[in-house]
Amino acid sequence: MAAVTEDEVEQVRALVAAIPVGQVTTYGDLAGAVGLSSPRIVGWIMRTDSADLPWHRVISASGKPAAHLAGRQLERLRAEGVPVRDGKVVLRECRWSPAS
């Protein structure tokens, strides 16, 4: 994995904190907004430093939740009014684009 600066971590954290209730964004959207080389870097940041953030609003580009958190993540998203069909978020109806 590429080296990640503290500033990049804080930029990702700020963007995740800004995702409105009822909307989601993808790991790739966040990586692109911050200028990171891979969505996997955002995933690493989320795994290590997101307990105080609305982590459930960040999903894969396929609309699928994280496999190990699927039940909890989809439950939280549904409670916020995020459209979910067949176990996937309907991105075209609720995708938030972070400012770059």
N, C-alpha and C positions, 0 to 999 in steps of 0.2 A: 504494500500500500504506500502511496505517496505520503511524504511528510505533510502534516497538517499543522498550521499555526494556531495559536490561541485566538487570534483575530478571526480566523475562518470558523473556528468552533463557535465563537460568540456571534458571528453573523448567522450561522445556521440556527443557533438557539433563538436569536431575535426573530428570525423569519417564522420558525415554528410557533413561537409565542404569539405571532400576529395572525395566524390562520383563524379566520372567523368561525364561530360556532355554526355548524351545519354545512361546512365546506371542508374539503380535503386538498392536499397537494401530494405530489410524488417525490420520491427520493431524487429522481432525475431533475425535476423542476427546481428543487432546492440546490442541487449541485450546480446546475446551470446558472442560477442567480448569484451564487457565491463565487463561481469560477473554479469549482473543483473539477478534477479530471474524471471522477467516477461517482455514480450514485452510491456505490458501496462505501465511499468515505462518509457520506451522510448517514448510512446505516450504522457505521462504526460509531459515529458521534452520538446517534440516537441510543445505541446500546450502552454507551458509557456515561452519557451526561444529559439525560432527558427526564428524569423522574419528576421534576417540577414543571414539566411542559405538557401541552396537549398532544402527547406522542401518538395518540390514536388517530389523529388527523393526517398522519403521514403514511402513505400506502405505496405499493408498487404500481408501476405504470399499467399493469394488467387489471388493476382494481381489486386484486386479491389482498387480503390482510396478511400480516405476518403469521406463518403457520402455527408457531408456538403460542400466539396470542389471539388467534382468530376469534374465538368465542367472546372473549372480553372486549376486543377491539370493535367487533361488529355490534355488540350490545351498546357500547358507548356511542358509536356513530348513529345507530338507529335512534337512540334517545335524543340525539341532537337534530334529528330530522334528515339525516343523510340517506339518500335512496340506496337501498341494497337489494339486489336481485340475484338469486342463485348463489349466494355466498360471496358476491362481489359488489363493490361500490360502483354505481353508475356514474363514472367520471364526467361524462358530458353534461350532467345535470348539477354538479356540485364542485367542479374543479376550481380551485383558487390559484391564481398565478402570482408568485412572489415578485416583488419589484427587484430588479437587478441593480 
